Amino acid sequence: MGNPINDKNTQVVFLKQRLDMFAELLEAIDPEEADLEDIDRMIQIVEEMDAKCREFKHRDE
C-alpha cells in the first residue's frame, strides 16, 4: 500500500482526487444500462471515502 497520510493538506488532496474520480465514474455511467455491479462499485467507493475520512479524523485527535 503506501505510507499513512498524516498531513492535513495531503489528506484533503487525497479525498478530493477520490471524489473527482467518483464524479467521473458517475458521469460515465449510462443510467439506462447501469447494472447492479456498477451500483455496488459506486457504493464501495463512497464507503471507502467515508472510512478514509474517519481514519483521517482519528489521526487528528
N, C-alpha and C positions, 0 to 999 in steps of 0.2 A: 504494500500500500504506500503510504507516504508518511512523512513526519507530521505530528499533530500541528494544527494551525492554532497558534496562541495569540497572534497579533490581531487586534480588532479590525483594522483596515483590511487585512488579508481575509479575515472571516467574511466581511461584507462583500468583498470582491468574489470570493468563492460562491457565496449564496446568490449573488447577482448573476453570475455565469450560469449556475444551475437553473435559475428562474428563466433566464433568456433561452436556454436550451429547451426548457419545458414549453415556453411560449412558441418557439419554432415548431416543436412537435405538434402542438395543438393546432397551429395554423396549417400544418401539412396534412392533417388527417381529414379525410372526407367524411362528414357526418353520416352520409348515406351508406358508406362502405365500412365504417369502423366496426370492428368485431370485439368480442369480449377480451381478447388478448390485448388489443390496443387500450381499452379502458383500464384493464388490470395494470398495464405498464405505466399509464399516467398516474394511477393511484399509488403505485410503488414509488414513483419519482417524488410525489408530494410527501409521502411518508418518510422517504429518505431525507428530504429537505427539512421536515419537521424534526426528525431525530438529530440532524446536524445542528439545527437551531438550539435544541435542548442541550446538546453537548457543548456548544459554544457558551451558552448561558451558564452551565455548570462550571466551566473552566474559569469564568469571570468572578464566581462567588468566592 
